[in-house]
Amino acid sequence: MEATFNSDEKLLRVVSPVEIFWKDGKTTSACFKDKKGLSVNRTWCDKSVEAIEQLESVFPSSSRKAIISIKYAQCIELNILVKYLPLPDNVFHSELHRDNNSPMLSQSQCKGLSRLCVIEKEYA
């Protein structure tokens, strides 16, 4: 898989049913905060089905409320650094970082992601 991203490429993330992550059926900025960098799965060359299946295999159904997506181009507009960081068991793994010096996204970046993200798959 190439290290470069297509501008329309979707980046997927599992969001748990924890109350702080949801308000009125929409994500809150809290679900985009991670001190180590925000883990996502990329959908390189339209591999959305495979990327979603990989997420579902790792996260038990009780910890999934939805899988959301954000496009690579939207991350760039929010000045978010997108890094392709494949893992031995996950070729799709990537991370969103504030910049080269800080992996944790800023509050404004988290709010922007919350505003722009799309629910790709919702669980009961």
VENRAUR-V470777 format. One record per residue. N is the residue number from 1. RES is the residue in one letter. OMEGA is omega in degrees with one decimal (NA if undefined). BURIAL is + if it has 9 or more other C-alpha atoms within 8 Angstrom, else -. D_LAST is the distance of its C-alpha to the last C-alpha in Angstrom with 2 decimals. Layout:
BEGIN
n = <N	N>
res = <RES	RES>
omega = <OMEGA	OMEGA>
burial = <BURIAL	BURIAL>
d_last = <D_LAST	D_LAST>
END
This chain:
BEGIN
n = <1	2	3	4	5	6	7	8	9	10	11	12	13	14	15	16	17	18	19	20	21	22	23	24	25	26	27	28	29	30	31	32	33	34	35	36	37	38	39	40	41	42	43	44	45	46	47	48	49	50	51	52	53	54	55	56	57	58	59	60	61	62	63	64	65	66	67	68	69	70	71	72	73	74	75	76	77	78	79	80	81	82	83	84	85	86	87	88	89	90	91	92	93	94	95	96	97	98	99	100	101	102	103	104	105	106	107	108	109	110	111	112	113	114	115	116	117	118	119	120	121	122	123	124>
res = <M	E	A	T	F	N	S	D	E	K	L	L	R	V	V	S	P	V	E	I	F	W	K	D	G	K	T	T	S	A	C	F	K	D	K	K	G	L	S	V	N	R	T	W	C	D	K	S	V	E	A	I	E	Q	L	E	S	V	F	P	S	S	S	R	K	A	I	I	S	I	K	Y	A	Q	C	I	E	L	N	I	L	V	K	Y	L	P	L	P	D	N	V	F	H	S	E	L	H	R	D	N	N	S	P	M	L	S	Q	S	Q	C	K	G	L	S	R	L	C	V	I	E	K	E	Y	A>
omega = <-179.1	178.8	179.6	-177.9	172.6	-176.6	179.4	-177.1	178.6	174.6	-172.6	177.9	173.6	175.1	-177.7	-179.0	179.7	-172.5	-177.4	-178.8	-174.2	173.5	180.0	177.2	179.9	178.7	172.9	179.6	-178.3	-177.2	179.4	-179.1	176.2	-176.9	-176.5	-173.6	-175.0	-177.8	178.3	171.3	177.9	-178.5	-177.0	178.6	177.2	176.6	-176.6	-178.0	-179.8	-179.8	177.1	178.8	178.8	178.3	-179.3	179.7	-177.7	-176.0	177.9	-175.5	179.6	-179.3	-178.9	168.4	-178.9	166.9	-178.3	176.9	172.5	-179.9	178.7	-178.6	178.3	176.2	179.3	177.7	179.0	-178.4	177.4	176.9	179.3	-178.3	173.5	-176.5	-176.8	177.7	179.9	-178.4	-179.2	-179.0	-178.2	-170.8	175.5	178.5	174.0	-179.9	175.9	179.7	-179.0	-177.0	-175.1	179.9	-177.1	179.8	176.7	178.4	-179.3	176.5	178.2	178.3	178.2	177.4	179.7	-178.7	-172.6	-173.8	-178.7	175.6	-180.0	-177.7	-178.9	-178.9	-178.9	NA>
burial = <-	-	-	-	-	-	-	-	+	+	+	+	+	+	+	+	+	-	-	-	+	+	+	-	-	-	+	+	+	-	+	+	+	+	-	-	+	+	+	+	+	+	+	+	-	-	-	+	-	-	+	+	-	+	+	+	-	-	+	-	-	-	+	+	+	+	+	+	+	+	+	+	+	+	+	+	-	-	+	+	+	+	-	+	-	+	-	-	-	-	-	+	+	+	+	+	+	+	+	-	-	-	+	+	+	-	-	-	+	+	+	+	+	+	-	-	+	-	+	-	-	-	-	->
d_last = <32.86	34.76	34.61	34.78	31.84	31.73	31.29	28.39	26.66	23.06	22.17	18.61	17.01	13.91	12.93	11.72	10.03	13.70	14.81	17.81	15.92	14.37	16.33	15.67	12.61	14.91	15.89	18.95	21.91	21.19	18.65	21.62	24.08	25.33	28.96	29.21	27.91	24.43	23.16	21.75	21.81	24.08	23.83	27.55	28.94	25.63	24.07	20.55	19.12	21.00	20.14	16.35	16.94	19.08	16.54	13.99	16.99	17.81	14.67	12.96	9.23	9.53	11.22	9.02	7.10	8.93	12.17	14.80	18.31	21.74	24.88	27.83	30.16	28.15	28.48	32.19	32.49	31.11	33.68	31.12	32.52	30.35	31.45	30.81	30.73	29.74	29.18	30.55	27.13	25.55	27.74	25.29	25.38	26.80	27.09	27.51	30.50	32.33	35.52	37.73	38.60	35.34	31.95	30.05	29.15	30.88	29.25	30.04	28.54	25.23	25.27	26.11	23.24	20.83	22.51	22.61	19.41	17.08	13.35	13.68	10.21	6.81	3.79	0.00>
END
